[in-house]
Amino acid sequence: MSISGPDAATAMDGGDGRTVADGALAPPARPCSRERTAFVVAVGAILVYLVLAYLVFVRPGVDRADHVLAVLLPAALLALCAELYPRMLAGLRASLALLFGVVGVVTGLVHVARLIVEGLSPSALCGLLPLAAGVVFLIVGACVAWTSRKRGGPIWWTLTRRALVAVGALLVLYWVVLPVSTAIIATERPRETITEADLGRPYEDVTLTTRDGLELSAWYVPSQNTAAVVTYPRAWTIPQARLLARHGYGVLLVDPRGYGESQGDPNAYGWRSARDVEAAVAWLRRRPEVRRRRIGGLGLSVGGEAMLEAAARSRRLKAVVVEGVGIRSVRESPLRRGPSILEKVLQYPQDLVQTVAVWVLSGDDVPMSLRNAALFIGPRAVLFIYGEEGQAVEKAVTPVYYEAALPTKEIWVVPGAGHTGGIEAEPDLYEQVVIGFFDRILLPKR
């Protein structure tokens, strides 16, 4: 029996827009022109943002060459997705648009935060482009997912399909969206500036120059006992600086690159922060009231990680106190203690993607493992501090770093303290432990 005319067209498309050939359904039709246009326009907005944010409106002191990869790699990925988009099945198109939408909105919201904190600037304003593009992506993804949903079929297959989609979505969210979003936040954080503080003694504004040419803002309290301590970062170490100054130590409080009034790009993981500490030590060594062999360092969180690396790379730091250190790249991921094997297997891909994303966006090289840094510090002295109620990661890795360090080492778990909260939880004991440590190493009995 043959079919011709209008009935043939109806039979061939199965009544639902798909063609029937040899009893099988062909792939769904390509996206409509409006969907495709919206996707391409959103991709174009992201491409414009990449050029403006990473090559045109760069921060003071930043070399544009460091950002070439941050433009080329995402641009190539976006162009490839735009080219393949019309050939994708509806479910994949929806997933891709939703994925891009979340990342775009996160990027835009970070720039909104910069506008609120830093005020109007071309660099912050261009972040409205990914915000708008992200909203378009989300709308496209939601519409495609809704219009392409499948009805009917065996109930077991429907439930299985939905379960697989849910698991896949969770893995993509955990392994891709979350680490990439975290990397964006880490490399685009708002620049908060502290203009003054009560350090208990007079201090002066100074400018340091790093070996890669950045100018860093700092405060200096002159030494009264021939010893000095670098505290890092400035905004977090004011209570510790006040304590050290009260005991006669010179104190140099340094704003990290990309934060406060310092030049450069921010990196919340501090991948180049050891250079900042090295610049601070070099500056102190030129001070007439400071003896070169009496320079120490105190760092909190990422500042402590910078201290570890700086002390490992240079013998100019005689002693360091590090509080609340964690992990800053996939190189420390295997050091996590406590979680089950399954949790570690799930965590490693996230750490890997996040490390790669930070590397691409920042242009910074992945730094040395903090465990290796602790190993190379010896024979210089190091005091590790973490709070009893601190973050899980610092409680897991700080003992590992302590074990790796050579004999001149101490560790103190502060009762009841949270992340970097030792001086607030136990102020008297904190003074006794920290000042006692620096006195023994930097001010030995004559």
N, C-alpha and C positions, 0 to 999 in steps of 0.2 A: 504493500500500500504506500502510495506516495503522497506527500503533503506539499502544497504549494500555496502561494499568496500569503495573506496576513497570518493564517494559521501556522504557516511554516516559521515565520518570524517569532511568533509566540512560543512555539515548541522549542526553537533553538535557544531562546534566552531563558527558558525555564520559568518564566513569569517573574523572576526576581532580579533581572539585570545580569545573570551569569549564563554563559553558553553551555550547551550540552553537546558533548562529542563522545561517541562510543560509550554512552552510559555514564560518563564521569563529568564532574563540574570543573570548568576551567578556572584559573585564578580570577579573583575579583577584578572589576574594572579599575582603571587608573583613577587617581583622585580628580575631583572636579577642578576646573580652572581657578575658582576662588580659593579653594584649599591650597592648591599649589602656589598661587600668587602670595597668599598670606605667609606661607612657610618661607618662600624665597625672600620676601621683604624683611621678615624677621632675621633671617640669616644675614642679609645685607646690613641691617642695623648693628648686629654684633661685629661684623667685619669692620665697619666704620669705627665702632668703639675701640676695637683692638688697636687700630692705627693711632687714634687720638690719645688713648690712655698710655700706650707703651712706647710710642715713637714721637709724638708731638708734645703733649703736656707732661713731660717728665719732671720729677722732683729735682730740686737743686742738688748738684754734685753727682747726678746719676749719668752713667754712660749709656747712651741709647743702644750700643752694641750688646749690652747685657740683656736687652729685651727683644732681640730679633727672634729668638726661638719662641718667646711668648706670643708673638704675632703669627709667625709662619706655621707652627704646628697646629694651633686651633683653627687657623684660616684654612689650611689644607683639609682638616677633618670636616669643617663646615661645608666647604665646597664639594667634597666627596658625597656628603649626606644629601646636599641639595641636588646633586646630579642623580643619585640613586633613588631619591624619594619617590618619584612617579612610578618606579618599578616595584616598590615594596608592597607587601600585603597590608591590609588596613590595620591589623593589630600591631605590626611593626611600626607603621607610620605614627599611630597614636602613641606608642611607647616612646619613640624617638622625640616626638614633639613635647611630650610631658617631661621627659628627661631634660631637654634643652630649656624648657620653661622654668623648671625648678632652679637650675643653675643660673639662668638669666635673672630671675627675681632675686636670688641670694646676692648676686653681684650688684644689682641695682640698689638693694637695701643697704649694703655696705657703704656705697657711695652716698646714699641719703644720710647715713650716720656721719659720714665725713662732712657733709654740708652742714649738719647740725653742730658738730663739734668745731670744725675748722672755719666755717663760713663759706661764702661764695668763692669758688675758684674754677677755672676751666677744667682742671683735672677731676674735681669732684662732680661738676655738672655733667660731664660726658657720661657718667655712670647712669644717667637717666635713660640712655639708649638701651642698655641691656635690660633695664627694668621694663620698659615698654615692650621690647622684643620678647621678654619672658612671659608677659601677660598674653601676647599674641600666640606664642607657642602653646601655652596652657589651654587657651580657648580652642585652638586647632586640635590639640590632642584629645580634649574632652569631647568635642563634636565628632571626631572620627571614631572614637571609642563607642560613643552612643549610637551613631547611625550604623555601625558595622557589627553590632552585637548580634549573636546568633540565637535563634529561638528554635525550640523543638529538639528532636533527637532523643536518644535514650538518656534517662536520668543519670545513669552511672557515668556516661561519657561527659555530660554537662558538669557534674560535680568534679570529676577528675580534671577536666580542662580548667575549671576555675581554680582548683587547688594548685595546679602546676603554674598557672599565671600568677597566683598570689605568691608562691614561693620564689618564682623568678623575679617578680617585682621587688620583693624584700631583699633578695641578694643584690640586685642592681642598686637599690637604694643604699644598702650597707657598704657595698664594695666600690661603688662609683660615685653616686650623688653625694653621700656624706663626706668622703675624703676630699673630693674635688671642691665641694663647698667650703670645707674647713681650710683648704689651701688658699682659696680666694680670700677668705676672711683674714687669714694669717698674713697675707701679703698686701692687703689693702686696708689695714686697720686705721682708724682715725688718729690723727696726731694731737695728743693732749699735751698741753704746755703748762708747766709749773713755773711761775715767775719769781716766787720768793717762798721762804720757809724759815722757821725758827730752829736753828741748829745749836743754840746755846752760846755760840761764839761768833764773832764777825767772820764773814766769808767773802770771797771775791768771785766775780764771774770770769771764767777763763774759756779759751777756745783751744781744743786739741786738734791735731791733724793726723789722720790715719795714714798708713803706708799706701793705701789706694786712693789718697787724695781727698777724703771727705773731712769736713770740719764738724767737730762735735762740740756741743755745748756742755759746760760743766761748772760746778761750784767747788771752790777750794777753801778749806779751813786750814790755816798754816799750822805746822807741827810745833809742839812745845817740848817734845821728848826725843827728837831726831828720828822718829819712826812715822810712817804714813801708811794709810790703807785706802785702796780704791774700793768704793762701793758702787754696785751696778745692779740694776738700773737706778737712776737718781730718784725717780718718783716713788719707788717702793722701799728705799733704804734710808729714808730720813730719820726714823727712830734709831736705827743702828748707827747712823752717822752722828747723831746727837750724843749717843752713848760713848762712842769712840772719842769724840772731841772733848767730852767731859774728863776723860782720862788722859788728855794731853796729846793724843794722836793727831797727826795731820790727816785730813779726810778729803778725798777727791771724789765727788759725786758726779757720775757721768750719765748723760742722756744717750741711750743707744742710737745707732744710725736709724734714721727714719722715724724717730720719736722726739717729742718735745721740740727743741729748737735745733736739733742736729740735722745735718744733711743726709741724703740717701733714702733708699727704699726701706720700708718696714719689713721685718720678717719675724713673726712671733716665735719662731723656733731658733732664732739667733744664729743662723748658719755662718755669718761673717763677724759675729760679735766678739770673737777672740781678738780680732784686729783692733777693736775699740779698746779693749783692756790693755793690749800691748801699747797703744798710743798713750794711754793714761800712765802706765808704768814709765814709759820713756820720758814723759813730761815731769813726773815726780823725781826722776833721777837727775834732772837739771836744777832742782830746787836746792839752794845752798843750805837750808836748815834740815834737809833730809839726808840721812846716810843711805847710800845705794843698797846696802845689804839689809836694810830695815824697811822693806816695802812689802806689804801684804795686800790681800784682796778679800772682799766679802761680797757674795752674790746671792740673790734670791731667785729661785725658780730658774727661768732661762738665763738669768744673770749668773747663777751658780754654775750652770752648764758652760757658760762662756769662761768663767774662772778656771774650771777644770781644764778646758782645752788650752787656755793661755798659759797656765802653769806647766802643762805638759810640753808646750812648744818652746818655752823660754825659761831660763834659770833665773831670771830677774825677779820673779815673785818668790819671796822666801816662805810665805805661808798663806793658805787660803781657807776661808770658811765658806761652805756651800750649804744652802738650806733649800729644801723642797725641790731637788733636781728630779727630772723624769727622763723621758726619751724624746729625741728630736728628729729621728729618721728611722727608716726600716732597719738600719744597722743595729739598733737596740731592741727591736721587736722580739727576738728570741729570748731576751732576758726577763720577760714578764714572768712573774711567779704567781702561783695560786690558781689561775684558771685551768680548766680541764684541757685535755688534748684537743677536743672538739672546738673549744673556745679559741685556743691558740691558732688552730687551722683556719678558723673564720677571721681571726684578727690580722693574720699576716698579709693577706691580699689587700685589706684596707690600708695597712701601714705602707705597703708597697705603692699603691696608687696615690696615696697622699704624698709620699716622698717624691714621686715622679712629678706630680702636679706642682708641688712647691718648687722643685728644680726648674720646671718649665716657666712658671710665672715669675719667679724671682731672678733667674739667671745666676743664682749662687750655686757653687759646687756643694755637693753633699759632704758634710764635715766628717771628721774622724769619729769613730765609735767612742762614746763616753767611757766605756769600760777600758778601752785602750788608753784613753786620756788619764784615767785614774792610775793605770799601771805605770805610765811614763812620768808621773809627777815625782815619784821618789827620786832622791831622798828628801825633797821639800815636804813640809808638813801640811796636812790637810785635815780639817775637822768637818765631818758630815753631820748635818742636823736634819731631822724631819719630825713632823708632828704625829703624835699617837692617833689623832683623828684626821690625818692628812689624806691626800688623794691616794687611791689604790695603787696607782702606778709608782708614785714616789716611795711608798712603803715596800713595793716589790723590788725596785731596782737600786735603791740607796744601799742596802746591805751588799748587793752584788758589787757595786763600785767600791765600797769599803773593803771587801775581801780582795779585790784586785789591786788595791793600793799597797805600796811597800810599807815597812814597819812604822814610819813616822806618821801615824794616823790615829784619829779618834772618831768616835761616833756617839751621838746623843739623840735619844728619842724623847721629845718633849711631851710630858704627860698632859693630856687634854687639849693639845694644840692642833689647829687645822693647818691647811697649806700655808707655809711661810708665816705662821702665827706664833712662833716661839716666844718672841719678845713681848707679845701681849698676854700670852697664857702664863708665863713664868718670868716676869721682868727681872726679879732679883737673881734667880738662878741663871737666867740668860746672861746677865752681866757678869756673874761669877765665872761661867764656863767660857764665854767668848773672850772677855778681856783677859782672863787667866791664860787662855791659849795664846793670844797674841803677845802677852807679856813674856811668856816662857820662850817663844821663838824669836820675837823681834827685839826684846829688851832683856837679853840674858844678863845674869849677875856678873858684874866685873870682878 
